[in-house]
């Protein structure tokens, strides 16, 4: 098996990875703001369907909460893909990771402010960036396996 050498540009990969910490914090702040406005108390995760139908603030809380949940569902594979892809393609991985982070913040903003239909503004570019990271990470991993 080949030794792994970290490229000189790998610092950019790490910066893109660190950006996800701040996007997560943005989600926490956004969700907390909407939780407080809606009056939904801990440990309740979501407003009921009835509450959300009657109260726009409860609906907005559900949207912010769902955006955050969706972010955490994709965070681990995104970070893994950024770090793996960056071993072969550091600038591409860093760029795609940055696009993913910015798009996820836009996804959260749109979803929380305007509902599910508005999540596409950030959802489409984040999905494209994430899928590109998956492919780049897979190619990188396969190339390490095939090296003798």
DOBATI-867572 format. One record per residue: residue number from 1; residue in three letters; x, y, z of N, C-alpha, C, O in turn. Coordinates in nm, 2 decimals, decimal comma, always signed. Layout:
BEGIN
(badren NUM "ALA" (X Y Z) (X Y Z) (X Y Z) (X Y Z))
...
This chain:
BEGIN
(badren 1 "UNK" (+0,08 -0,12 +0,00) (+0,00 +0,00 +0,00) (+0,09 +0,12 +0,00) (+0,19 +0,13 +0,06))
(badren 2 "UNK" (+0,04 +0,23 -0,07) (+0,12 +0,35 -0,08) (+0,11 +0,43 +0,04) (+0,01 +0,43 +0,11))
(badren 3 "UNK" (+0,22 +0,51 +0,07) (+0,22 +0,60 +0,18) (+0,13 +0,72 +0,13) (+0,13 +0,76 +0,01))
(badren 4 "UNK" (+0,07 +0,78 +0,23) (-0,01 +0,90 +0,19) (+0,07 +1,03 +0,22) (+0,11 +1,05 +0,34))
(badren 5 "UNK" (+0,08 +1,11 +0,12) (+0,15 +1,23 +0,14) (+0,04 +1,34 +0,13) (-0,03 +1,35 +0,03))
(badren 6 "UNK" (+0,04 +1,43 +0,23) (-0,05 +1,54 +0,23) (+0,00 +1,65 +0,13) (+0,11 +1,69 +0,15))
(badren 7 "UNK" (-0,08 +1,69 +0,04) (-0,04 +1,79 -0,06) (-0,02 +1,93 +0,01) (-0,08 +1,95 +0,12))
(badren 8 "UNK" (+0,06 +2,01 -0,05) (+0,09 +2,14 +0,01) (-0,03 +2,23 +0,03) (-0,04 +2,31 +0,12))
(badren 9 "UNK" (-0,13 +2,21 -0,06) (-0,25 +2,29 -0,06) (-0,36 +2,23 +0,04) (-0,47 +2,28 +0,04))
(badren 10 "UNK" (-0,32 +2,13 +0,12) (-0,42 +2,06 +0,20) (-0,48 +2,15 +0,31) (-0,59 +2,13 +0,36))
(badren 11 "UNK" (-0,41 +2,26 +0,34) (-0,46 +2,36 +0,43) (-0,60 +2,41 +0,39) (-0,68 +2,44 +0,47))
(badren 12 "UNK" (-0,61 +2,43 +0,26) (-0,74 +2,48 +0,20) (-0,85 +2,37 +0,23) (-0,97 +2,41 +0,26))
(badren 13 "UNK" (-0,82 +2,25 +0,22) (-0,91 +2,14 +0,25) (-0,96 +2,15 +0,40) (-1,07 +2,14 +0,43))
(badren 14 "UNK" (-0,86 +2,17 +0,48) (-0,89 +2,19 +0,63) (-0,98 +2,31 +0,65) (-1,07 +2,30 +0,73))
(badren 15 "UNK" (-0,95 +2,42 +0,58) (-1,04 +2,54 +0,60) (-1,18 +2,51 +0,55) (-1,27 +2,56 +0,62))
(badren 16 "UNK" (-1,19 +2,44 +0,44) (-1,33 +2,41 +0,40) (-1,40 +2,32 +0,50) (-1,52 +2,34 +0,52))
(badren 17 "UNK" (-1,33 +2,23 +0,56) (-1,38 +2,14 +0,66) (-1,42 +2,22 +0,78) (-1,53 +2,20 +0,84))
(badren 18 "UNK" (-1,34 +2,32 +0,83) (-1,37 +2,40 +0,94) (-1,49 +2,49 +0,91) (-1,57 +2,52 +1,01))
(badren 19 "UNK" (-1,51 +2,53 +0,79) (-1,63 +2,61 +0,76) (-1,76 +2,54 +0,80) (-1,86 +2,60 +0,83))
(badren 20 "UNK" (-1,76 +2,41 +0,80) (-1,88 +2,33 +0,84) (-1,92 +2,35 +0,98) (-2,03 +2,34 +1,02))
(badren 21 "UNK" (-1,82 +2,38 +1,07) (-1,84 +2,41 +1,21) (-1,93 +2,53 +1,22) (-2,02 +2,54 +1,30))
(badren 22 "UNK" (-1,90 +2,63 +1,14) (-1,97 +2,76 +1,15) (-2,11 +2,75 +1,09) (-2,20 +2,82 +1,13))
(badren 23 "UNK" (-2,12 +2,67 +0,99) (-2,25 +2,65 +0,93) (-2,34 +2,58 +1,03) (-2,46 +2,61 +1,04))
(badren 24 "UNK" (-2,29 +2,48 +1,10) (-2,36 +2,41 +1,21) (-2,40 +2,51 +1,32) (-2,52 +2,51 +1,36))
(badren 25 "UNK" (-2,31 +2,60 +1,35) (-2,35 +2,70 +1,45) (-2,46 +2,79 +1,40) (-2,55 +2,83 +1,48))
(badren 26 "UNK" (-2,45 +2,83 +1,28) (-2,56 +2,91 +1,22) (-2,69 +2,84 +1,23) (-2,79 +2,90 +1,26))
(badren 27 "UNK" (-2,69 +2,71 +1,20) (-2,82 +2,63 +1,21) (-2,87 +2,63 +1,36) (-2,99 +2,65 +1,38))
(badren 28 "UNK" (-2,78 +2,62 +1,45) (-2,82 +2,62 +1,60) (-2,88 +2,75 +1,63) (-2,99 +2,75 +1,70))
(badren 29 "UNK" (-2,82 +2,86 +1,59) (-2,87 +2,99 +1,62) (-3,01 +3,01 +1,56) (-3,10 +3,06 +1,62))
(badren 30 "UNK" (-3,02 +2,97 +1,43) (-3,14 +2,99 +1,36) (-3,26 +2,91 +1,42) (-3,37 +2,96 +1,44))
(badren 31 "UNK" (-3,23 +2,79 +1,45) (-3,33 +2,70 +1,51) (-3,37 +2,75 +1,65) (-3,48 +2,75 +1,69))
(badren 32 "UNK" (-3,27 +2,80 +1,73) (-3,30 +2,85 +1,86) (-3,39 +2,97 +1,86) (-3,48 +2,99 +1,94))
(badren 33 "UNK" (-3,35 +3,06 +1,76) (-3,43 +3,18 +1,74) (-3,58 +3,15 +1,71) (-3,67 +3,20 +1,77))
(badren 34 "UNK" (-3,60 +3,05 +1,62) (-3,74 +3,01 +1,59) (-3,81 +2,93 +1,70) (-3,93 +2,94 +1,72))
(badren 35 "UNK" (-3,73 +2,86 +1,78) (-3,79 +2,78 +1,89) (-3,84 +2,89 +1,99) (-3,95 +2,88 +2,04))
(badren 36 "UNK" (-3,76 +2,99 +2,02) (-3,80 +3,09 +2,12) (-3,92 +3,16 +2,07) (-4,02 +3,18 +2,15))
(badren 37 "UNK" (-3,92 +3,20 +1,94) (-4,04 +3,28 +1,89) (-4,16 +3,20 +1,89) (-4,27 +3,25 +1,91))
(badren 38 "UNK" (-4,15 +3,06 +1,87) (-4,27 +2,98 +1,86) (-4,32 +2,94 +2,00) (-4,44 +2,90 +2,01))
(badren 39 "UNK" (-4,24 +2,95 +2,10) (-4,28 +2,90 +2,23) (-4,27 +2,75 +2,25) (-4,32 +2,70 +2,35))
(badren 40 "UNK" (-4,22 +2,68 +2,16) (-4,20 +2,53 +2,17) (-4,09 +2,51 +2,27) (-3,97 +2,54 +2,24))
(badren 41 "UNK" (-4,12 +2,44 +2,38) (-4,02 +2,42 +2,48) (-3,95 +2,29 +2,47) (-4,00 +2,19 +2,41))
(badren 42 "UNK" (-3,82 +2,29 +2,52) (-3,75 +2,16 +2,52) (-3,82 +2,07 +2,62) (-3,88 +2,11 +2,71))
(badren 43 "UNK" (-3,82 +1,94 +2,59) (-3,75 +1,86 +2,50) (-3,82 +1,83 +2,37) (-3,78 +1,75 +2,29))
(badren 44 "UNK" (-3,93 +1,91 +2,34) (-4,01 +1,88 +2,22) (-3,93 +1,92 +2,10) (-3,87 +2,03 +2,09))
(badren 45 "UNK" (-3,92 +1,82 +2,01) (-3,83 +1,84 +1,89) (-3,90 +1,92 +1,78) (-3,83 +2,00 +1,72))
(badren 46 "UNK" (-4,03 +1,90 +1,76) (-4,10 +1,97 +1,65) (-4,24 +2,01 +1,71) (-4,29 +1,95 +1,80))
(badren 47 "UNK" (-4,29 +2,12 +1,65) (-4,43 +2,15 +1,68) (-4,52 +2,05 +1,62) (-4,48 +1,99 +1,52))
(badren 48 "UNK" (-4,64 +2,02 +1,68) (-4,73 +1,92 +1,62) (-4,78 +1,98 +1,49) (-4,77 +2,10 +1,46))
(badren 49 "UNK" (-4,84 +1,89 +1,41) (-4,90 +1,93 +1,28) (-5,00 +2,04 +1,30) (-5,01 +2,14 +1,23))
(badren 50 "UNK" (-5,08 +2,02 +1,41) (-5,19 +2,12 +1,44) (-5,13 +2,25 +1,48) (-5,18 +2,35 +1,43))
(badren 51 "UNK" (-5,03 +2,25 +1,56) (-4,96 +2,38 +1,60) (-4,91 +2,45 +1,48) (-4,92 +2,57 +1,46))
(badren 52 "UNK" (-4,84 +2,37 +1,39) (-4,77 +2,43 +1,27) (-4,88 +2,49 +1,18) (-4,85 +2,59 +1,11))
(badren 53 "UNK" (-4,99 +2,42 +1,17) (-5,10 +2,47 +1,08) (-5,16 +2,60 +1,12) (-5,20 +2,68 +1,04))
(badren 54 "UNK" (-5,17 +2,61 +1,26) (-5,23 +2,73 +1,31) (-5,14 +2,85 +1,34) (-5,18 +2,97 +1,33))
(badren 55 "UNK" (-5,01 +2,82 +1,36) (-4,92 +2,92 +1,40) (-4,80 +2,93 +1,31) (-4,72 +2,83 +1,30))
(badren 56 "UNK" (-4,78 +3,04 +1,23) (-4,67 +3,05 +1,14) (-4,53 +3,04 +1,21) (-4,44 +3,00 +1,15))
(badren 57 "UNK" (-4,53 +3,08 +1,33) (-4,40 +3,08 +1,41) (-4,36 +2,93 +1,44) (-4,25 +2,89 +1,43))
(badren 58 "UNK" (-4,46 +2,85 +1,47) (-4,44 +2,71 +1,49) (-4,40 +2,64 +1,36) (-4,31 +2,55 +1,36))
(badren 59 "UNK" (-4,46 +2,68 +1,25) (-4,42 +2,62 +1,12) (-4,28 +2,66 +1,09) (-4,20 +2,58 +1,04))
(badren 60 "UNK" (-4,24 +2,79 +1,11) (-4,11 +2,83 +1,08) (-4,01 +2,76 +1,17) (-3,90 +2,72 +1,12))
(badren 61 "UNK" (-4,04 +2,73 +1,30) (-3,95 +2,65 +1,38) (-3,93 +2,51 +1,32) (-3,82 +2,46 +1,32))
(badren 62 "UNK" (-4,04 +2,45 +1,28) (-4,03 +2,31 +1,22) (-3,94 +2,32 +1,10) (-3,86 +2,23 +1,08))
(badren 63 "UNK" (-3,95 +2,42 +1,02) (-3,87 +2,43 +0,90) (-3,72 +2,45 +0,94) (-3,63 +2,38 +0,88))
(badren 64 "UNK" (-3,69 +2,54 +1,03) (-3,55 +2,55 +1,08) (-3,50 +2,43 +1,14) (-3,38 +2,39 +1,11))
(badren 65 "UNK" (-3,58 +2,36 +1,22) (-3,54 +2,23 +1,28) (-3,51 +2,13 +1,18) (-3,41 +2,05 +1,19))
(badren 66 "UNK" (-3,60 +2,12 +1,07) (-3,58 +2,02 +0,97) (-3,45 +2,05 +0,89) (-3,38 +1,96 +0,85))
(badren 67 "UNK" (-3,43 +2,18 +0,86) (-3,31 +2,22 +0,78) (-3,18 +2,17 +0,86) (-3,09 +2,13 +0,80))
(badren 68 "UNK" (-3,19 +2,19 +0,99) (-3,07 +2,16 +1,08) (-3,05 +2,00 +1,08) (-2,94 +1,95 +1,07))
(badren 69 "UNK" (-3,16 +1,93 +1,09) (-3,16 +1,79 +1,09) (-3,10 +1,74 +0,96) (-3,01 +1,65 +0,95))
(badren 70 "UNK" (-3,14 +1,80 +0,85) (-3,09 +1,76 +0,71) (-2,94 +1,79 +0,70) (-2,87 +1,71 +0,65))
(badren 71 "UNK" (-2,90 +1,90 +0,76) (-2,76 +1,93 +0,76) (-2,68 +1,83 +0,83) (-2,58 +1,78 +0,78))
(badren 72 "UNK" (-2,73 +1,79 +0,95) (-2,65 +1,69 +1,03) (-2,65 +1,55 +0,97) (-2,56 +1,48 +0,98))
(badren 73 "UNK" (-2,76 +1,52 +0,89) (-2,76 +1,40 +0,82) (-2,65 +1,39 +0,71) (-2,61 +1,28 +0,68))
(badren 74 "UNK" (-2,62 +1,50 +0,65) (-2,52 +1,50 +0,54) (-2,38 +1,55 +0,58) (-2,29 +1,54 +0,51))
(badren 75 "UNK" (-2,37 +1,59 +0,71) (-2,24 +1,65 +0,75) (-2,13 +1,55 +0,75) (-2,02 +1,58 +0,70))
(badren 76 "UNK" (-2,15 +1,43 +0,81) (-2,04 +1,33 +0,82) (-1,99 +1,29 +0,69) (-1,87 +1,29 +0,66))
(badren 77 "UNK" (-2,08 +1,25 +0,59) (-2,03 +1,21 +0,46) (-1,96 +1,33 +0,39) (-1,87 +1,31 +0,31))
(badren 78 "UNK" (-2,02 +1,45 +0,41) (-1,95 +1,57 +0,34) (-1,81 +1,59 +0,39) (-1,72 +1,61 +0,31))
(badren 79 "UNK" (-1,79 +1,59 +0,52) (-1,66 +1,61 +0,58) (-1,57 +1,50 +0,53) (-1,45 +1,53 +0,50))
(badren 80 "UNK" (-1,61 +1,38 +0,54) (-1,53 +1,26 +0,50) (-1,49 +1,28 +0,35) (-1,37 +1,26 +0,32))
(badren 81 "UNK" (-1,59 +1,32 +0,27) (-1,56 +1,33 +0,12) (-1,46 +1,45 +0,10) (-1,37 +1,43 +0,02))
(badren 82 "UNK" (-1,47 +1,56 +0,17) (-1,38 +1,67 +0,16) (-1,24 +1,62 +0,19) (-1,14 +1,65 +0,12))
(badren 83 "UNK" (-1,23 +1,56 +0,30) (-1,09 +1,52 +0,35) (-1,03 +1,41 +0,26) (-0,91 +1,42 +0,23))
(badren 84 "UNK" (-1,11 +1,32 +0,21) (-1,05 +1,21 +0,13) (-1,02 +1,27 -0,01) (-0,91 +1,24 -0,06))
(badren 85 "UNK" (-1,12 +1,34 -0,07) (-1,09 +1,40 -0,20) (-0,97 +1,49 -0,20) (-0,90 +1,50 -0,30))
(badren 86 "UNK" (-0,95 +1,56 -0,09) (-0,84 +1,66 -0,08) (-0,71 +1,60 -0,08) (-0,61 +1,67 -0,11))
(badren 87 "UNK" (-0,70 +1,47 -0,06) (-0,57 +1,40 -0,07) (-0,51 +1,40 -0,21) (-0,39 +1,39 -0,23))
(badren 88 "UNK" (-0,60 +1,39 -0,31) (-0,56 +1,39 -0,45) (-0,59 +1,52 -0,52) (-0,51 +1,57 -0,61))
(badren 89 "UNK" (-0,70 +1,59 -0,48) (-0,74 +1,71 -0,55) (-0,77 +1,82 -0,45) (-0,89 +1,85 -0,42))
(badren 90 "UNK" (-0,67 +1,87 -0,38) (-0,70 +1,96 -0,27) (-0,77 +2,09 -0,30) (-0,86 +2,13 -0,23))
(badren 91 "UNK" (-0,74 +2,15 -0,41) (-0,81 +2,27 -0,45) (-0,96 +2,25 -0,49) (-1,05 +2,32 -0,46))
(badren 92 "UNK" (-0,98 +2,14 -0,57) (-1,11 +2,10 -0,61) (-1,20 +2,07 -0,48) (-1,31 +2,11 -0,47))
(badren 93 "UNK" (-1,14 +1,99 -0,39) (-1,21 +1,95 -0,27) (-1,24 +2,07 -0,18) (-1,35 +2,08 -0,13))
(badren 94 "UNK" (-1,15 +2,16 -0,17) (-1,17 +2,28 -0,09) (-1,28 +2,37 -0,15) (-1,36 +2,42 -0,08))
(badren 95 "UNK" (-1,27 +2,38 -0,28) (-1,37 +2,46 -0,35) (-1,51 +2,40 -0,34) (-1,61 +2,47 -0,31))
(badren 96 "UNK" (-1,52 +2,27 -0,36) (-1,65 +2,20 -0,35) (-1,70 +2,21 -0,21) (-1,82 +2,22 -0,19))
(badren 97 "UNK" (-1,61 +2,19 -0,11) (-1,65 +2,20 +0,03) (-1,70 +2,34 +0,06) (-1,80 +2,35 +0,14))
(badren 98 "UNK" (-1,64 +2,44 +0,01) (-1,68 +2,58 +0,04) (-1,82 +2,60 -0,02) (-1,90 +2,66 +0,04))
(badren 99 "UNK" (-1,83 +2,56 -0,15) (-1,97 +2,57 -0,21) (-2,07 +2,50 -0,13) (-2,18 +2,55 -0,11))
(badren 100 "UNK" (-2,04 +2,38 -0,08) (-2,14 +2,30 +0,00) (-2,17 +2,38 +0,12) (-2,29 +2,39 +0,16))
(badren 101 "UNK" (-2,08 +2,43 +0,19) (-2,10 +2,51 +0,32) (-2,19 +2,63 +0,29) (-2,29 +2,65 +0,36))
(badren 102 "UNK" (-2,15 +2,71 +0,19) (-2,23 +2,83 +0,16) (-2,37 +2,79 +0,12) (-2,47 +2,86 +0,16))
(badren 103 "UNK" (-2,38 +2,69 +0,04) (-2,52 +2,65 -0,01) (-2,60 +2,60 +0,11) (-2,72 +2,61 +0,11))
(badren 104 "UNK" (-2,54 +2,53 +0,20) (-2,62 +2,48 +0,32) (-2,67 +2,59 +0,40) (-2,77 +2,58 +0,46))
(badren 105 "UNK" (-2,59 +2,70 +0,41) (-2,64 +2,81 +0,49) (-2,75 +2,88 +0,41) (-2,85 +2,92 +0,48))
(badren 106 "UNK" (-2,75 +2,89 +0,28) (-2,86 +2,94 +0,20) (-2,98 +2,85 +0,21) (-3,09 +2,90 +0,22))
(badren 107 "UNK" (-2,96 +2,72 +0,22) (-3,07 +2,62 +0,23) (-3,14 +2,65 +0,36) (-3,26 +2,66 +0,37))
(badren 108 "UNK" (-3,07 +2,67 +0,47) (-3,12 +2,69 +0,60) (-3,20 +2,82 +0,61) (-3,31 +2,83 +0,66))
(badren 109 "UNK" (-3,14 +2,93 +0,55) (-3,21 +3,06 +0,55) (-3,34 +3,05 +0,48) (-3,44 +3,10 +0,52))
(badren 110 "UNK" (-3,33 +3,00 +0,36) (-3,45 +2,99 +0,27) (-3,56 +2,91 +0,34) (-3,68 +2,95 +0,34))
(badren 111 "UNK" (-3,52 +2,79 +0,38) (-3,62 +2,70 +0,44) (-3,69 +2,76 +0,56) (-3,81 +2,75 +0,58))
(badren 112 "UNK" (-3,61 +2,82 +0,65) (-3,66 +2,87 +0,78) (-3,75 +3,00 +0,75) (-3,85 +3,02 +0,82))
(badren 113 "UNK" (-3,71 +3,08 +0,65) (-3,79 +3,20 +0,63) (-3,91 +3,18 +0,54) (-4,01 +3,25 +0,56))
(badren 114 "UNK" (-3,91 +3,09 +0,45) (-4,01 +3,08 +0,35) (-4,07 +2,94 +0,33) (-4,16 +2,92 +0,25))
(badren 115 "UNK" (-4,03 +2,84 +0,40) (-4,08 +2,71 +0,40) (-4,01 +2,62 +0,30) (-3,91 +2,66 +0,24))
(badren 116 "UNK" (-4,06 +2,50 +0,29) (-3,99 +2,39 +0,22) (-3,96 +2,43 +0,07) (-3,85 +2,39 +0,02))
(badren 117 "UNK" (-4,05 +2,50 +0,00) (-4,02 +2,53 -0,14) (-3,90 +2,62 -0,16) (-3,84 +2,62 -0,26))
(badren 118 "UNK" (-3,86 +2,70 -0,06) (-3,75 +2,79 -0,07) (-3,61 +2,72 -0,04) (-3,51 +2,79 -0,06))
(badren 119 "UNK" (-3,61 +2,60 +0,00) (-3,49 +2,53 +0,03) (-3,41 +2,50 -0,10) (-3,29 +2,47 -0,09))
(badren 120 "UNK" (-3,47 +2,50 -0,21) (-3,40 +2,46 -0,34) (-3,29 +2,56 -0,38) (-3,19 +2,52 -0,44))
(badren 121 "UNK" (-3,30 +2,69 -0,34) (-3,20 +2,78 -0,37) (-3,06 +2,73 -0,32) (-2,96 +2,75 -0,39))
(badren 122 "UNK" (-3,05 +2,68 -0,20) (-2,93 +2,62 -0,15) (-2,92 +2,47 -0,17) (-2,81 +2,42 -0,17))
(badren 123 "UNK" (-3,04 +2,41 -0,19) (-3,04 +2,26 -0,20) (-2,98 +2,21 -0,32) (-2,90 +2,11 -0,32))
(badren 124 "UNK" (-3,00 +2,28 -0,43) (-2,95 +2,23 -0,56) (-2,80 +2,24 -0,57) (-2,73 +2,14 -0,60))
(badren 125 "UNK" (-2,74 +2,36 -0,54) (-2,59 +2,36 -0,54) (-2,53 +2,28 -0,44) (-2,42 +2,22 -0,46))
(badren 126 "UNK" (-2,59 +2,26 -0,32) (-2,53 +2,18 -0,22) (-2,53 +2,03 -0,26) (-2,43 +1,96 -0,24))
(badren 127 "UNK" (-2,63 +1,99 -0,33) (-2,64 +1,85 -0,37) (-2,54 +1,82 -0,49) (-2,47 +1,72 -0,49))
(badren 128 "UNK" (-2,53 +1,92 -0,58) (-2,43 +1,90 -0,68) (-2,29 +1,90 -0,63) (-2,21 +1,81 -0,67))
(badren 129 "UNK" (-2,26 +1,99 -0,53) (-2,12 +1,99 -0,47) (-2,10 +1,86 -0,39) (-1,99 +1,80 -0,40))
(badren 130 "UNK" (-2,20 +1,81 -0,32) (-2,18 +1,69 -0,24) (-2,16 +1,57 -0,33) (-2,07 +1,49 -0,30))
(badren 131 "UNK" (-2,24 +1,56 -0,43) (-2,22 +1,44 -0,52) (-2,09 +1,45 -0,59) (-2,02 +1,34 -0,61))
(badren 132 "UNK" (-2,04 +1,57 -0,63) (-1,91 +1,58 -0,69) (-1,80 +1,54 -0,59) (-1,70 +1,48 -0,63))
(badren 133 "UNK" (-1,82 +1,58 -0,47) (-1,72 +1,54 -0,36) (-1,72 +1,39 -0,35) (-1,61 +1,33 -0,33))
(badren 134 "UNK" (-1,84 +1,32 -0,35) (-1,84 +1,18 -0,34) (-1,76 +1,11 -0,45) (-1,69 +1,02 -0,43))
(badren 135 "UNK" (-1,79 +1,16 -0,58) (-1,72 +1,10 -0,69) (-1,57 +1,12 -0,68) (-1,49 +1,03 -0,71))
(badren 136 "UNK" (-1,53 +1,24 -0,64) (-1,38 +1,28 -0,63) (-1,32 +1,20 -0,52) (-1,21 +1,15 -0,53))
(badren 137 "UNK" (-1,39 +1,18 -0,41) (-1,34 +1,10 -0,30) (-1,32 +0,95 -0,34) (-1,23 +0,89 -0,31))
(badren 138 "UNK" (-1,42 +0,90 -0,41) (-1,42 +0,76 -0,46) (-1,30 +0,74 -0,55) (-1,23 +0,65 -0,54))
(badren 139 "UNK" (-1,28 +0,84 -0,65) (-1,17 +0,83 -0,74) (-1,04 +0,83 -0,66) (-0,95 +0,75 -0,69))
(badren 140 "UNK" (-1,03 +0,92 -0,56) (-0,91 +0,93 -0,48) (-0,88 +0,80 -0,41) (-0,77 +0,75 -0,41))
(badren 141 "UNK" (-0,98 +0,75 -0,34) (-0,96 +0,62 -0,27) (-0,92 +0,51 -0,36) (-0,83 +0,43 -0,33))
(badren 142 "UNK" (-0,99 +0,49 -0,47) (-0,96 +0,39 -0,57) (-0,81 +0,40 -0,62) (-0,74 +0,30 -0,63))
(badren 143 "UNK" (-0,77 +0,53 -0,64) (-0,63 +0,55 -0,69) (-0,53 +0,51 -0,59) (-0,42 +0,46 -0,62))
(badren 144 "UNK" (-0,56 +0,52 -0,46) (-0,47 +0,48 -0,35) (-0,46 +0,33 -0,35) (-0,36 +0,27 -0,33))
(badren 145 "UNK" (-0,58 +0,26 -0,37) (-0,58 +0,12 -0,36) (-0,50 +0,06 -0,48) (-0,43 -0,04 -0,47))
(badren 146 "UNK" (-0,52 +0,12 -0,60) (-0,45 +0,07 -0,72) (-0,30 +0,10 -0,73) (-0,23 +0,03 -0,81))
(badren 147 "UNK" (-0,25 +0,19 -0,65) (-0,11 +0,22 -0,65) (-0,04 +0,10 -0,58) (-0,08 +0,04 -0,48))
(badren 148 "UNK" (+0,08 +0,07 -0,64) (+0,16 -0,04 -0,59) (+0,29 +0,01 -0,55) (+0,38 -0,06 -0,50))
